[in-house]
């Protein structure tokens, strides 16, 4: 990954963020039922990044749930427009998951793997060209 500043934010513009592209650890598609519901689609494409590398402007509202593996997932969104932006596992707040769809330019994103392949829906199938996990790898 290159040393390029990437930016993103919500639909209404009240929340923005930026980070150095070189700080991205990896990118993944998550097909879990929670990601399907929170995105309103068949999966969430997420970028993993250290929290210290992410600069956020604006107030993100968080909604927490207990994930399938028992960890507590905090899903951050804009309270005004509802755009999903950044999530994290509460047991490991130093690692953030940026929703790739909230980037200003996501043309450089390439997923490394898929999570929760067993929950994938037929109209949004798992990408057979990348490794897939039947559930979630351990990020804690």
N, CA, C and O atoms as a GROMACS GRO file, in nm:
protein
  560
    1UNK      N    1   0.085  -0.118   0.000
    1UNK     CA    2   0.000   0.000   0.000
    1UNK      C    3   0.089   0.124   0.000
    1UNK      O    4   0.199   0.125   0.056
    2UNK      N    5   0.041   0.226  -0.062
    2UNK     CA    6   0.122   0.346  -0.076
    2UNK      C    7   0.092   0.449   0.032
    2UNK      O    8  -0.006   0.438   0.105
    3UNK      N    9   0.178   0.548   0.038
    3UNK     CA   10   0.170   0.656   0.136
    3UNK      C   11   0.075   0.765   0.090
    3UNK      O   12   0.116   0.880   0.075
    4UNK      N   13  -0.047   0.731   0.067
    4UNK     CA   14  -0.148   0.824   0.016
    4UNK      C   15  -0.251   0.847   0.126
    4UNK      O   16  -0.295   0.752   0.190
    5UNK      N   17  -0.290   0.971   0.147
    5UNK     CA   18  -0.395   1.001   0.244
    5UNK      C   19  -0.529   0.971   0.179
    5UNK      O   20  -0.563   1.026   0.074
    6UNK      N   21  -0.604   0.884   0.242
    6UNK     CA   22  -0.738   0.849   0.197
    6UNK      C   23  -0.839   0.915   0.288
    6UNK      O   24  -0.816   0.933   0.407
    7UNK      N   25  -0.953   0.952   0.230
    7UNK     CA   26  -1.057   1.021   0.305
    7UNK      C   27  -1.190   0.951   0.283
    7UNK      O   28  -1.211   0.881   0.184
    8UNK      N   29  -1.280   0.971   0.378
    8UNK     CA   30  -1.413   0.916   0.367
    8UNK      C   31  -1.506   0.988   0.462
    8UNK      O   32  -1.465   1.081   0.531
    9UNK      N   33  -1.629   0.945   0.464
    9UNK     CA   34  -1.725   1.006   0.554
    9UNK      C   35  -1.866   0.961   0.524
    9UNK      O   36  -1.890   0.870   0.445
   10UNK      N   37  -1.958   1.028   0.589
   10UNK     CA   38  -2.099   0.992   0.577
   10UNK      C   39  -2.164   1.065   0.459
   10UNK      O   40  -2.103   1.152   0.397
   11UNK      N   41  -2.285   1.027   0.430
   11UNK     CA   42  -2.360   1.080   0.317
   11UNK      C   43  -2.391   1.229   0.331
   11UNK      O   44  -2.386   1.303   0.233
   12UNK      N   45  -2.423   1.275   0.452
   12UNK     CA   46  -2.461   1.415   0.472
   12UNK      C   47  -2.342   1.507   0.496
   12UNK      O   48  -2.357   1.629   0.492
   13UNK      N   49  -2.223   1.450   0.520
   13UNK     CA   50  -2.103   1.531   0.539
   13UNK      C   51  -2.074   1.575   0.681
   13UNK      O   52  -1.977   1.647   0.703
   14UNK      N   53  -2.153   1.534   0.779
   14UNK     CA   54  -2.130   1.575   0.918
   14UNK      C   55  -2.012   1.501   0.981
   14UNK      O   56  -1.953   1.550   1.078
   15UNK      N   57  -1.976   1.385   0.927
   15UNK     CA   58  -1.863   1.307   0.979
   15UNK      C   59  -1.767   1.278   0.864
   15UNK      O   60  -1.808   1.235   0.756
   16UNK      N   61  -1.641   1.303   0.890
   16UNK     CA   62  -1.537   1.269   0.792
   16UNK      C   63  -1.422   1.201   0.864
   16UNK      O   64  -1.407   1.213   0.986
   17UNK      N   65  -1.342   1.131   0.789
   17UNK     CA   66  -1.224   1.068   0.845
   17UNK      C   67  -1.114   1.066   0.741
   17UNK      O   68  -1.138   1.085   0.622
   18UNK      N   69  -0.992   1.043   0.788
   18UNK     CA   70  -0.879   1.028   0.697
   18UNK      C   71  -0.775   0.937   0.761
   18UNK      O   72  -0.772   0.920   0.883
   19UNK      N   73  -0.690   0.880   0.675
   19UNK     CA   74  -0.585   0.790   0.720
   19UNK      C   75  -0.483   0.775   0.609
   19UNK      O   76  -0.510   0.806   0.493
   20UNK      N   77  -0.367   0.728   0.646
   20UNK     CA   78  -0.263   0.697   0.548
   20UNK      C   79  -0.291   0.557   0.494
   20UNK      O   80  -0.302   0.462   0.572
   21UNK      N   81  -0.304   0.545   0.365
   21UNK     CA   82  -0.335   0.416   0.302
   21UNK      C   83  -0.236   0.308   0.342
   21UNK      O   84  -0.273   0.191   0.352
   22UNK      N   85  -0.111   0.345   0.365
   22UNK     CA   86  -0.008   0.247   0.403
   22UNK      C   87  -0.036   0.185   0.539
   22UNK      O   88   0.021   0.080   0.571
   23UNK      N   89  -0.122   0.247   0.621
   23UNK     CA   90  -0.153   0.194   0.754
   23UNK      C   91  -0.261   0.085   0.754
   23UNK      O   92  -0.285   0.023   0.856
   24UNK      N   93  -0.325   0.063   0.640
   24UNK     CA   94  -0.427  -0.041   0.632
   24UNK      C   95  -0.360  -0.178   0.649
   24UNK      O   96  -0.261  -0.208   0.582
   25UNK      N   97  -0.413  -0.258   0.739
   25UNK     CA   98  -0.357  -0.391   0.765
   25UNK      C   99  -0.408  -0.495   0.666
   25UNK      O  100  -0.333  -0.581   0.622
   26UNK      N  101  -0.536  -0.486   0.632
   26UNK     CA  102  -0.597  -0.581   0.539
   26UNK      C  103  -0.739  -0.536   0.508
   26UNK      O  104  -0.791  -0.443   0.570
   27UNK      N  105  -0.800  -0.603   0.410
   27UNK     CA  106  -0.939  -0.574   0.372
   27UNK      C  107  -1.014  -0.706   0.356
   27UNK      O  108  -0.956  -0.805   0.312
   28UNK      N  109  -1.143  -0.706   0.392
   28UNK     CA  110  -1.220  -0.830   0.394
   28UNK      C  111  -1.366  -0.804   0.362
   28UNK      O  112  -1.417  -0.693   0.380
   29UNK      N  113  -1.434  -0.907   0.315
   29UNK     CA  114  -1.579  -0.906   0.301
   29UNK      C  115  -1.634  -0.984   0.419
   29UNK      O  116  -1.588  -1.095   0.447
   30UNK      N  117  -1.732  -0.929   0.489
   30UNK     CA  118  -1.797  -1.003   0.596
   30UNK      C  119  -1.942  -1.028   0.558
   30UNK      O  120  -2.017  -0.936   0.530
   31UNK      N  121  -1.979  -1.156   0.558
   31UNK     CA  122  -2.114  -1.198   0.518
   31UNK      C  123  -2.202  -1.234   0.638
   31UNK      O  124  -2.306  -1.297   0.621
   32UNK      N  125  -2.161  -1.195   0.761
   32UNK     CA  126  -2.241  -1.231   0.878
   32UNK      C  127  -2.377  -1.161   0.872
   32UNK      O  128  -2.393  -1.059   0.805
   33UNK      N  129  -2.474  -1.216   0.942
   33UNK     CA  130  -2.610  -1.161   0.940
   33UNK      C  131  -2.613  -1.019   0.995
   33UNK      O  132  -2.690  -0.936   0.946
   34UNK      N  133  -2.530  -0.989   1.096
   34UNK     CA  134  -2.527  -0.852   1.150
   34UNK      C  135  -2.478  -0.753   1.046
   34UNK      O  136  -2.535  -0.644   1.033
   35UNK      N  137  -2.373  -0.788   0.972
   35UNK     CA  138  -2.324  -0.697   0.867
   35UNK      C  139  -2.428  -0.682   0.756
   35UNK      O  140  -2.444  -0.573   0.701
   36UNK      N  141  -2.498  -0.790   0.724
   36UNK     CA  142  -2.603  -0.780   0.622
   36UNK      C  143  -2.711  -0.682   0.668
   36UNK      O  144  -2.756  -0.598   0.589
   37UNK      N  145  -2.753  -0.693   0.793
   37UNK     CA  146  -2.857  -0.603   0.843
   37UNK      C  147  -2.808  -0.459   0.856
   37UNK      O  148  -2.880  -0.365   0.822
   38UNK      N  149  -2.685  -0.443   0.905
   38UNK     CA  150  -2.637  -0.306   0.928
   38UNK      C  151  -2.603  -0.231   0.799
   38UNK      O  152  -2.603  -0.108   0.797
   39UNK      N  153  -2.575  -0.306   0.692
   39UNK     CA  154  -2.546  -0.240   0.564
   39UNK      C  155  -2.665  -0.240   0.470
   39UNK      O  156  -2.670  -0.162   0.375
   40UNK      N  157  -2.761  -0.328   0.497
   40UNK     CA  158  -2.875  -0.342   0.406
   40UNK      C  159  -2.836  -0.407   0.275
   40UNK      O  160  -2.901  -0.389   0.173
   41UNK      N  161  -2.726  -0.486   0.279
   41UNK     CA  162  -2.679  -0.554   0.159
   41UNK      C  163  -2.634  -0.695   0.197
   41UNK      O  164  -2.659  -0.740   0.308
   42UNK      N  165  -2.568  -0.763   0.106
   42UNK     CA  166  -2.527  -0.901   0.129
   42UNK      C  167  -2.399  -0.917   0.209
   42UNK      O  168  -2.367  -1.027   0.254
   43UNK      N  169  -2.327  -0.808   0.226
   43UNK     CA  170  -2.201  -0.816   0.300
   43UNK      C  171  -2.152  -0.675   0.332
   43UNK      O  172  -2.202  -0.576   0.278
   44UNK      N  173  -2.055  -0.668   0.421
   44UNK     CA  174  -1.984  -0.543   0.447
   44UNK      C  175  -1.840  -0.565   0.402
   44UNK      O  176  -1.779  -0.668   0.434
   45UNK      N  177  -1.786  -0.472   0.328
   45UNK     CA  178  -1.644  -0.477   0.294
   45UNK      C  179  -1.575  -0.383   0.391
   45UNK      O  180  -1.606  -0.264   0.397
   46UNK      N  181  -1.480  -0.438   0.466
   46UNK     CA  182  -1.416  -0.362   0.574
   46UNK      C  183  -1.265  -0.356   0.556
   46UNK      O  184  -1.202  -0.449   0.505
   47UNK      N  185  -1.208  -0.245   0.599
   47UNK     CA  186  -1.063  -0.225   0.601
   47UNK      C  187  -1.019  -0.225   0.746
   47UNK      O  188  -1.074  -0.149   0.827
   48UNK      N  189  -0.922  -0.306   0.781
   48UNK     CA  190  -0.871  -0.310   0.917
   48UNK      C  191  -0.755  -0.212   0.929
   48UNK      O  192  -0.664  -0.209   0.846
   49UNK      N  193  -0.760  -0.130   1.036
   49UNK     CA  194  -0.660  -0.026   1.056
   49UNK      C  195  -0.640  -0.003   1.206
   49UNK      O  196  -0.736  -0.011   1.282
   50UNK      N  197  -0.516   0.027   1.249
   50UNK     CA  198  -0.498   0.064   1.389
   50UNK      C  199  -0.575   0.193   1.420
   50UNK      O  200  -0.574   0.286   1.340
   51UNK      N  201  -0.641   0.196   1.534
   51UNK     CA  202  -0.719   0.314   1.573
   51UNK      C  203  -0.633   0.440   1.573
   51UNK      O  204  -0.681   0.548   1.541
   52UNK      N  205  -0.507   0.426   1.610
   52UNK     CA  206  -0.416   0.542   1.617
   52UNK      C  207  -0.387   0.603   1.480
   52UNK      O  208  -0.338   0.715   1.472
   53UNK      N  209  -0.417   0.531   1.373
   53UNK     CA  210  -0.391   0.579   1.237
   53UNK      C  211  -0.511   0.650   1.175
   53UNK      O  212  -0.502   0.701   1.063
   54UNK      N  213  -0.621   0.654   1.246
   54UNK     CA  214  -0.746   0.706   1.193
   54UNK      C  215  -0.781   0.839   1.259
   54UNK      O  216  -0.788   0.847   1.382
   55UNK      N  217  -0.803   0.942   1.179
   55UNK     CA  218  -0.842   1.074   1.230
   55UNK      C  219  -0.988   1.095   1.191
   55UNK      O  220  -1.023   1.095   1.073
   56UNK      N  221  -1.074   1.114   1.292
   56UNK     CA  222  -1.218   1.129   1.269
   56UNK      C  223  -1.261   1.269   1.311
   56UNK      O  224  -1.224   1.317   1.419
   57UNK      N  225  -1.339   1.334   1.226
   57UNK     CA  226  -1.399   1.463   1.259
   57UNK      C  227  -1.550   1.446   1.260
   57UNK      O  228  -1.607   1.396   1.163
   58UNK      N  229  -1.614   1.488   1.368
   58UNK     CA  230  -1.757   1.471   1.384
   58UNK      C  231  -1.785   1.364   1.487
   58UNK      O  232  -1.696   1.289   1.527
   59UNK      N  233  -1.909   1.358   1.529
   59UNK     CA  234  -1.949   1.264   1.635
   59UNK      C  235  -2.016   1.141   1.577
   59UNK      O  236  -2.124   1.149   1.518
   60UNK      N  237  -1.950   1.027   1.594
   60UNK     CA  238  -2.005   0.900   1.549
   60UNK      C  239  -2.093   0.844   1.659
   60UNK      O  240  -2.053   0.838   1.775
   61UNK      N  241  -2.212   0.802   1.623
   61UNK     CA  242  -2.303   0.732   1.715
   61UNK      C  243  -2.271   0.584   1.703
   61UNK      O  244  -2.250   0.533   1.593
   62UNK      N  245  -2.268   0.513   1.816
   62UNK     CA  246  -2.237   0.371   1.815
   62UNK      C  247  -2.355   0.288   1.864
   62UNK      O  248  -2.429   0.327   1.954
   63UNK      N  249  -2.370   0.173   1.801
   63UNK     CA  250  -2.469   0.075   1.842
   63UNK      C  251  -2.394  -0.055   1.865
   63UNK      O  252  -2.325  -0.104   1.775
   64UNK      N  253  -2.407  -0.112   1.986
   64UNK     CA  254  -2.331  -0.232   2.021
   64UNK      C  255  -2.420  -0.354   2.025
   64UNK      O  256  -2.534  -0.350   2.070
   65UNK      N  257  -2.364  -0.465   1.976
   65UNK     CA  258  -2.433  -0.594   1.978
   65UNK      C  259  -2.333  -0.700   2.023
   65UNK      O  260  -2.212  -0.680   2.016
   66UNK      N  261  -2.386  -0.813   2.068
   66UNK     CA  262  -2.301  -0.928   2.096
   66UNK      C  263  -2.292  -1.008   1.967
   66UNK      O  264  -2.394  -1.053   1.914
   67UNK      N  265  -2.171  -1.024   1.918
   67UNK     CA  266  -2.149  -1.095   1.792
   67UNK      C  267  -2.165  -1.245   1.806
   67UNK      O  268  -2.180  -1.297   1.917
   68UNK      N  269  -2.161  -1.313   1.696
   68UNK     CA  270  -2.179  -1.458   1.693
   68UNK      C  271  -2.076  -1.532   1.777
   68UNK      O  272  -2.106  -1.637   1.834
   69UNK      N  273  -1.955  -1.477   1.786
   69UNK     CA  274  -1.848  -1.542   1.863
   69UNK      C  275  -1.847  -1.499   2.010
   69UNK      O  276  -1.761  -1.542   2.087
   70UNK      N  277  -1.944  -1.414   2.049
   70UNK     CA  278  -1.953  -1.371   2.188
   70UNK      C  279  -1.885  -1.239   2.218
   70UNK      O  280  -1.900  -1.186   2.328
   71UNK      N  281  -1.811  -1.184   2.122
   71UNK     CA  282  -1.749  -1.054   2.145
   71UNK      C  283  -1.853  -0.944   2.125
   71UNK      O  284  -1.960  -0.968   2.070
   72UNK      N  285  -1.820  -0.825   2.170
   72UNK     CA  286  -1.912  -0.712   2.161
   72UNK      C  287  -1.866  -0.621   2.047
   72UNK      O  288  -1.756  -0.566   2.050
   73UNK      N  289  -1.952  -0.605   1.948
   73UNK     CA  290  -1.921  -0.528   1.829
   73UNK      C  291  -1.990  -0.392   1.840
   73UNK      O  292  -2.111  -0.384   1.863
   74UNK      N  293  -1.912  -0.287   1.824
   74UNK     CA  294  -1.966  -0.151   1.825
   74UNK      C  295  -1.966  -0.101   1.681
   74UNK      O  296  -1.861  -0.090   1.618
   75UNK      N  297  -2.084  -0.072   1.630
   75UNK     CA  298  -2.099  -0.027   1.491
   75UNK      C  299  -2.125   0.123   1.490
   75UNK      O  300  -2.226   0.170   1.542
   76UNK      N  301  -2.031   0.197   1.430
   76UNK     CA  302  -2.040   0.342   1.427
   76UNK      C  303  -2.107   0.394   1.302
   76UNK      O  304  -2.080   0.346   1.192
   77UNK      N  305  -2.195   0.492   1.319
   77UNK     CA  306  -2.270   0.548   1.207
   77UNK      C  307  -2.299   0.695   1.234
   77UNK      O  308  -2.282   0.743   1.345
   78UNK      N  309  -2.342   0.764   1.130
   78UNK     CA  310  -2.383   0.904   1.144
   78UNK      C  311  -2.526   0.907   1.197
   78UNK      O  312  -2.616   0.847   1.139
   79UNK      N  313  -2.545   0.977   1.305
   79UNK     CA  314  -2.678   0.987   1.365
   79UNK      C  315  -2.775   1.064   1.276
   79UNK      O  316  -2.896   1.043   1.284
   80UNK      N  317  -2.722   1.153   1.192
   80UNK     CA  318  -2.808   1.233   1.105
   80UNK      C  319  -2.855   1.157   0.981
   80UNK      O  320  -2.975   1.151   0.954
   81UNK      N  321  -2.762   1.098   0.905
   81UNK     CA  322  -2.800   1.033   0.778
   81UNK      C  323  -2.800   0.880   0.785
   81UNK      O  324  -2.849   0.815   0.693
   82UNK      N  325  -2.746   0.823   0.892
   82UNK     CA  326  -2.748   0.678   0.909
   82UNK      C  327  -2.636   0.602   0.841
   82UNK      O  328  -2.634   0.479   0.847
   83UNK      N  329  -2.544   0.671   0.776
   83UNK     CA  330  -2.436   0.601   0.705
   83UNK      C  331  -2.350   0.518   0.800
   83UNK      O  332  -2.302   0.571   0.900
   84UNK      N  333  -2.331   0.388   0.771
   84UNK     CA  334  -2.238   0.307   0.849
   84UNK      C  335  -2.095   0.347   0.813
   84UNK      O  336  -2.062   0.361   0.696
   85UNK      N  337  -2.010   0.365   0.916
   85UNK     CA  338  -1.875   0.417   0.890
   85UNK      C  339  -1.764   0.329   0.946
   85UNK      O  340  -1.683   0.275   0.870
   86UNK      N  341  -1.759   0.316   1.077
   86UNK     CA  342  -1.646   0.250   1.141
   86UNK      C  343  -1.696   0.163   1.255
   86UNK      O  344  -1.777   0.206   1.337
   87UNK      N  345  -1.648   0.039   1.260
   87UNK     CA  346  -1.686  -0.054   1.366
   87UNK      C  347  -1.560  -0.100   1.438
   87UNK      O  348  -1.448  -0.078   1.393
   88UNK      N  349  -1.582  -0.166   1.552
   88UNK     CA  350  -1.470  -0.227   1.623
   88UNK      C  351  -1.523  -0.329   1.722
   88UNK      O  352  -1.639  -0.324   1.763
   89UNK      N  353  -1.435  -0.421   1.760
   89UNK     CA  354  -1.464  -0.518   1.865
   89UNK      C  355  -1.428  -0.449   1.996
   89UNK      O  356  -1.314  -0.407   2.015
   90UNK      N  357  -1.526  -0.438   2.087
   90UNK     CA  358  -1.502  -0.364   2.212
   90UNK      C  359  -1.390  -0.423   2.295
   90UNK      O  360  -1.326  -0.352   2.372
   91UNK      N  361  -1.365  -0.552   2.281
   91UNK     CA  362  -1.255  -0.617   2.354
   91UNK      C  363  -1.119  -0.582   2.292
   91UNK      O  364  -1.016  -0.612   2.352
   92UNK      N  365  -1.118  -0.519   2.176
   92UNK     CA  366  -0.994  -0.477   2.109
   92UNK      C  367  -1.017  -0.343   2.039
   92UNK      O  368  -1.017  -0.338   1.916
   93UNK      N  369  -1.036  -0.234   2.114
   93UNK     CA  370  -1.068  -0.105   2.053
   93UNK      C  371  -0.953  -0.041   1.975
   93UNK      O  372  -0.973   0.060   1.909
   94UNK      N  373  -0.834  -0.100   1.982
   94UNK     CA  374  -0.720  -0.045   1.910
   94UNK      C  375  -0.721  -0.082   1.761
   94UNK      O  376  -0.637  -0.034   1.685
   95UNK      N  377  -0.815  -0.165   1.720
   95UNK     CA  378  -0.828  -0.205   1.581
   95UNK      C  379  -0.967  -0.163   1.531
   95UNK      O  380  -1.068  -0.204   1.587
   96UNK      N  381  -0.971  -0.081   1.428
   96UNK     CA  382  -1.097  -0.032   1.373
   96UNK      C  383  -1.124  -0.096   1.237
   96UNK      O  384  -1.031  -0.137   1.167
   97UNK      N  385  -1.252  -0.104   1.202
   97UNK     CA  386  -1.297  -0.159   1.074
   97UNK      C  387  -1.369  -0.048   0.998
   97UNK      O  388  -1.481  -0.012   1.033
   98UNK      N  389  -1.306   0.004   0.896
   98UNK     CA  390  -1.367   0.110   0.814
   98UNK      C  391  -1.456   0.044   0.709
   98UNK      O  392  -1.413  -0.051   0.643
   99UNK      N  393  -1.576   0.092   0.694
   99UNK     CA  394  -1.666   0.043   0.589
   99UNK      C  395  -1.618   0.101   0.456
   99UNK      O  396  -1.620   0.223   0.437
  100UNK      N  397  -1.575   0.015   0.365
  100UNK     CA  398  -1.514   0.060   0.239
  100UNK      C  399  -1.608   0.147   0.157
  100UNK      O  400  -1.562   0.234   0.083
  101UNK      N  401  -1.737   0.125   0.168
  101UNK     CA  402  -1.833   0.205   0.093
  101UNK      C  403  -1.840   0.350   0.137
  101UNK      O  404  -1.898   0.433   0.068
  102UNK      N  405  -1.780   0.382   0.252
  102UNK     CA  406  -1.781   0.520   0.301
  102UNK      C  407  -1.658   0.599   0.256
  102UNK      O  408  -1.644   0.717   0.288
  103UNK      N  409  -1.568   0.534   0.181
  103UNK     CA  410  -1.450   0.603   0.128
  103UNK      C  411  -1.488   0.696   0.013
  103UNK      O  412  -1.581   0.667  -0.063
  104UNK      N  413  -1.416   0.807   0.000
  104UNK     CA  414  -1.438   0.895  -0.116
  104UNK      C  415  -1.397   0.823  -0.245
  104UNK      O  416  -1.464   0.837  -0.347
  105UNK      N  417  -1.288   0.748  -0.239
  105UNK     CA  418  -1.240   0.671  -0.354
  105UNK      C  419  -1.201   0.533  -0.304
  105UNK      O  420  -1.101   0.519  -0.232
  106UNK      N  421  -1.277   0.432  -0.340
  106UNK     CA  422  -1.246   0.296  -0.296
  106UNK      C  423  -1.186   0.210  -0.407
  106UNK      O  424  -1.179   0.088  -0.394
  107UNK      N  425  -1.144   0.273  -0.516
  107UNK     CA  426  -1.095   0.198  -0.632
  107UNK      C  427  -0.969   0.116  -0.601
  107UNK      O  428  -0.940   0.020  -0.673
  108UNK      N  429  -0.897   0.150  -0.499
  108UNK     CA  430  -0.773   0.082  -0.463
  108UNK      C  431  -0.795  -0.038  -0.370
  108UNK      O  432  -0.702  -0.116  -0.348
  109UNK      N  433  -0.914  -0.054  -0.316
  109UNK     CA  434  -0.943  -0.158  -0.218
  109UNK      C  435  -0.947  -0.295  -0.286
  109UNK      O  436  -1.008  -0.313  -0.391
  110UNK      N  437  -0.881  -0.391  -0.223
  110UNK     CA  438  -0.882  -0.528  -0.271
  110UNK      C  439  -0.895  -0.620  -0.150
  110UNK      O  440  -0.806  -0.623  -0.065
  111UNK      N  441  -1.003  -0.694  -0.142
  111UNK     CA  442  -1.028  -0.781  -0.026
  111UNK      C  443  -0.932  -0.899  -0.023
  111UNK      O  444  -0.903  -0.960  -0.126
  112UNK      N  445  -0.882  -0.930   0.097
  112UNK     CA  446  -0.792  -1.042   0.118
  112UNK      C  447  -0.866  -1.173   0.143
  112UNK      O  448  -0.817  -1.281   0.110
  113UNK      N  449  -0.986  -1.161   0.203
  113UNK     CA  450  -1.063  -1.282   0.235
  113UNK      C  451  -1.208  -1.246   0.264
  113UNK      O  452  -1.245  -1.128   0.269
  114UNK      N  453  -1.287  -1.349   0.284
  114UNK     CA  454  -1.427  -1.333   0.325
  114UNK      C  455  -1.446  -1.401   0.460
  114UNK      O  456  -1.387  -1.506   0.487
  115UNK      N  457  -1.530  -1.342   0.543
  115UNK     CA  458  -1.567  -1.400   0.672
  115UNK      C  459  -1.712  -1.446   0.666
  115UNK      O  460  -1.791  -1.397   0.585
  116UNK      N  461  -1.746  -1.541   0.751
  116UNK     CA  462  -1.882  -1.592   0.763
  116UNK      C  463  -1.939  -1.637   0.628
  116UNK      O  464  -2.051  -1.601   0.591
  117UNK      N  465  -1.860  -1.716   0.557
  117UNK     CA  466  -1.904  -1.764   0.426
  117UNK      C  467  -2.032  -1.847   0.436
  117UNK      O  468  -2.109  -1.854   0.340
  118UNK      N  469  -2.056  -1.909   0.551
  118UNK     CA  470  -2.176  -1.991   0.569
  118UNK      C  471  -2.302  -1.906   0.573
  118UNK      O  472  -2.412  -1.960   0.558
  119UNK      N  473  -2.290  -1.776   0.594
  119UNK     CA  474  -2.407  -1.686   0.599
  119UNK      C  475  -2.429  -1.611   0.468
  119UNK      O  476  -2.524  -1.535   0.456
  120UNK      N  477  -2.342  -1.632   0.371
  120UNK     CA  478  -2.356  -1.560   0.244
  120UNK      C  479  -2.488  -1.595   0.177
  120UNK      O  480  -2.532  -1.710   0.178
  121UNK      N  481  -2.551  -1.494   0.120
  121UNK     CA  482  -2.679  -1.514   0.050
  121UNK      C  483  -2.652  -1.537  -0.099
  121UNK      O  484  -2.552  -1.488  -0.152
  122UNK      N  485  -2.740  -1.610  -0.167
  122UNK     CA  486  -2.716  -1.643  -0.308
  122UNK      C  487  -2.698  -1.521  -0.399
  122UNK      O  488  -2.625  -1.528  -0.498
  123UNK      N  489  -2.762  -1.409  -0.367
  123UNK     CA  490  -2.752  -1.291  -0.452
  123UNK      C  491  -2.629  -1.206  -0.422
  123UNK      O  492  -2.604  -1.105  -0.489
  124UNK      N  493  -2.551  -1.246  -0.320
  124UNK     CA  494  -2.423  -1.180  -0.288
  124UNK      C  495  -2.325  -1.288  -0.243
  124UNK      O  496  -2.290  -1.295  -0.126
  125UNK      N  497  -2.282  -1.372  -0.336
  125UNK     CA  498  -2.202  -1.489  -0.299
  125UNK      C  499  -2.059  -1.453  -0.257
  125UNK      O  500  -2.009  -1.344  -0.283
  126UNK      N  501  -1.997  -1.549  -0.192
  126UNK     CA  502  -1.856  -1.537  -0.152
  126UNK      C  503  -1.770  -1.535  -0.278
  126UNK      O  504  -1.795  -1.611  -0.372
  127UNK      N  505  -1.671  -1.450  -0.280
  127UNK     CA  506  -1.575  -1.441  -0.390
  127UNK      C  507  -1.486  -1.566  -0.385
  127UNK      O  508  -1.407  -1.583  -0.292
  128UNK      N  509  -1.499  -1.651  -0.484
  128UNK     CA  510  -1.425  -1.778  -0.488
  128UNK      C  511  -1.275  -1.759  -0.516
  128UNK      O  512  -1.198  -1.854  -0.503
  129UNK      N  513  -1.234  -1.637  -0.554
  129UNK     CA  514  -1.093  -1.612  -0.586
  129UNK      C  515  -1.009  -1.574  -0.464
  129UNK      O  516  -0.888  -1.560  -0.475
  130UNK      N  517  -1.075  -1.556  -0.348
  130UNK     CA  518  -1.001  -1.523  -0.226
  130UNK      C  519  -1.036  -1.624  -0.117
  130UNK      O  520  -1.139  -1.690  -0.123
  131UNK      N  521  -0.949  -1.635  -0.019
  131UNK     CA  522  -0.971  -1.728   0.092
  131UNK      C  523  -1.098  -1.690   0.168
  131UNK      O  524  -1.127  -1.572   0.185
  132UNK      N  525  -1.171  -1.789   0.214
  132UNK     CA  526  -1.289  -1.760   0.296
  132UNK      C  527  -1.285  -1.841   0.424
  132UNK      O  528  -1.238  -1.954   0.429
  133UNK      N  529  -1.338  -1.778   0.529
  133UNK     CA  530  -1.352  -1.840   0.660
  133UNK      C  531  -1.499  -1.868   0.682
  133UNK      O  532  -1.583  -1.786   0.645
  134UNK      N  533  -1.533  -1.984   0.741
  134UNK     CA  534  -1.673  -2.014   0.765
  134UNK      C  535  -1.731  -1.921   0.871
  134UNK      O  536  -1.852  -1.896   0.873
  135UNK      N  537  -1.645  -1.870   0.959
  135UNK     CA  538  -1.689  -1.777   1.062
  135UNK      C  539  -1.590  -1.660   1.067
  135UNK      O  540  -1.537  -1.620   0.964
  136UNK      N  541  -1.567  -1.607   1.184
  136UNK     CA  542  -1.480  -1.491   1.199
  136UNK      C  543  -1.342  -1.532   1.250
  136UNK      O  544  -1.334  -1.610   1.345
  137UNK      N  545  -1.236  -1.483   1.191
  137UNK     CA  546  -1.104  -1.505   1.251
  137UNK      C  547  -1.096  -1.429   1.383
  137UNK      O  548  -1.173  -1.336   1.404
  138UNK      N  549  -1.006  -1.466   1.470
  138UNK     CA  550  -0.994  -1.401   1.600
  138UNK      C  551  -0.908  -1.276   1.590
  138UNK      O  552  -0.788  -1.284   1.563
  139UNK      N  553  -0.971  -1.158   1.611
  139UNK     CA  554  -0.899  -1.031   1.606
  139UNK      C  555  -0.869  -0.975   1.744
  139UNK      O  556  -0.814  -0.865   1.755
  140UNK      N  557  -0.903  -1.048   1.850
  140UNK     CA  558  -0.883  -0.993   1.985
  140UNK      C  559  -0.742  -1.013   2.033
  140UNK      O  560  -0.708  -0.973   2.144
   0.00000   0.00000   0.00000
